[in-house]
Amino acid sequence: MAAGPPSRLIHSYGRRRGRRLRQSRVKLLGERLPQLAIDVPLEAVTIDPAALFERAPQAIWLEIGFGAGEHLAAQAAAHPDIGFIGCEPYVNGVAALLAALDAAPPGAGGDNVRLWMGDARELLPYLPAASIARVFVLYPDPWPKERHHKRRLVSRAFLDMLARVMVPGAELRLATDDPGYLAWMLDCLAGHADFAWLAHSPEVRRTRPVDWPATRYEQKAVAAGRQPAYLSLCRRSGTTGGGP
Ligand SMILES: C[S@@+](CC[C@H](N)C(=O)[O-])C[C@H]1O[C@@H](n2cnc3c(N)ncnc32)[C@H](O)[C@@H]1O
């Protein structure tokens, strides 16, 4: 299926292409991406995420907007028994992740990674309920201008979509370096019936957990003097998902 937002989705990302790619990355996009890309057959109502992997994974984790893929590559190498789904519409980012996987030592080269080069909100409806054991949404585009707030990926509707696919007890990790987006995220999460805080205090929010590798965007934010916020929530059990 062609990846691209259906007309009802407002773009939550900026550009899909950046600088001209070097030849080695063009080659990876041509040869490696087809091996890892998730295909949703036109007639499909749902896909079995475990069946995407040659070796049945213990669980499936999902990263939405992986950028250049540092976090995804590091998590995939650290957790070879987990199957990772990465969603990213930015072609240069996908090529960067493929290069990182290609350069990884044997066994950490992406056998446990599958990719959706498009809007995650297009894939989510095809994932079965309670099929994802962890979700990462790290530094989604902040869209700071008020007239662009409608482009922000995190919303009650987006949290509803995540809640449906998440296993009870699954962790949701969010990060932002934008104080306005942090307040927006906290507002979206406030009172959401499907999510509970795992740890929640200003002090905890400022400290990156050890099993949470830094992303490129985060490194730039810290170098520029901005303070990241790390949010960890748990998918409650006993709610049906899909909102309060
Ligand atoms: C500010 S960048 C951060 C990238 C990376 N997470 C990092 O921290 O370095 C946000 C990324 O989210 C991606 N993105 C935005 N909306 C998305 C969506 N609906 N589905 C998947 N990715 C999305 C963008 O293309 C962009 O690469």
The ligand as an SDF file (V2000), in Angstrom:
LIG
                    3D

 27 29  0  0  0  0  0  0  0  0999 V2000
   11.7200   16.5390   15.4820 C   0  0  0  0  0  0  0  0  0  0  0  0
   11.9230   15.0540   14.6510 S   0  0  0  0  0  0  0  0  0  0  0  0
   12.5900   13.9850   15.9100 C   0  0  0  0  0  0  0  0  0  0  0  0
   13.1900   12.7270   15.3490 C   0  0  0  0  0  0  0  0  0  0  0  0
   13.7450   11.7400   16.3610 C   0  0  0  0  0  0  0  0  0  0  0  0
   12.6930   11.1620   17.1620 N   0  0  0  0  0  0  0  0  0  0  0  0
   14.7750   12.3840   17.2280 C   0  0  0  0  0  0  0  0  0  0  0  0
   14.4830   12.6170   18.4270 O   0  0  0  0  0  0  0  0  0  0  0  0
   15.9030   12.6660   16.7530 O   0  0  0  0  0  0  0  0  0  0  0  0
   10.2380   14.4220   14.5170 C   0  0  0  0  0  0  0  0  0  0  0  0
   10.1430   13.2930   13.5170 C   0  0  0  0  0  0  0  0  0  0  0  0
    8.8190   12.7710   13.5690 O   0  0  0  0  0  0  0  0  0  0  0  0
    8.4470   12.4330   12.2520 C   0  0  0  0  0  0  0  0  0  0  0  0
    6.9680   12.3990   12.2120 N   0  0  0  0  0  0  0  0  0  0  0  0
    6.1400   13.4430   12.3250 C   0  0  0  0  0  0  0  0  0  0  0  0
    4.8620   13.0550   12.1910 N   0  0  0  0  0  0  0  0  0  0  0  0
    4.8930   11.7060   12.0130 C   0  0  0  0  0  0  0  0  0  0  0  0
    3.8870   10.7210   11.8210 C   0  0  0  0  0  0  0  0  0  0  0  0
    2.5910   11.0680   11.7570 N   0  0  0  0  0  0  0  0  0  0  0  0
    4.2480    9.4390   11.6700 N   0  0  0  0  0  0  0  0  0  0  0  0
    5.5600    9.1010   11.7210 C   0  0  0  0  0  0  0  0  0  0  0  0
    6.5640    9.9900   11.9000 N   0  0  0  0  0  0  0  0  0  0  0  0
    6.2340   11.2780   12.0390 C   0  0  0  0  0  0  0  0  0  0  0  0
    9.0710   13.5150   11.3890 C   0  0  0  0  0  0  0  0  0  0  0  0
    9.2250   13.1400   10.0470 O   0  0  0  0  0  0  0  0  0  0  0  0
   10.4090   13.7300   12.0740 C   0  0  0  0  0  0  0  0  0  0  0  0
   11.4290   12.9350   11.5420 O   0  0  0  0  0  0  0  0  0  0  0  0
  1  2  1  0
  2  3  1  0
  2 10  1  0
  3  4  1  0
  4  5  1  0
  5  6  1  0
  5  7  1  0
  7  8  2  0
  7  9  1  0
 10 11  1  0
 11 12  1  0
 11 26  1  0
 12 13  1  0
 13 14  1  0
 13 24  1  0
 14 15  1  0
 14 23  1  0
 15 16  2  0
 16 17  1  0
 17 18  1  0
 17 23  2  0
 18 19  1  0
 18 20  2  0
 20 21  1  0
 21 22  2  0
 22 23  1  0
 24 25  1  0
 24 26  1  0
 26 27  1  0
M  CHG  2   2   1   9  -1
M  END
$$$$
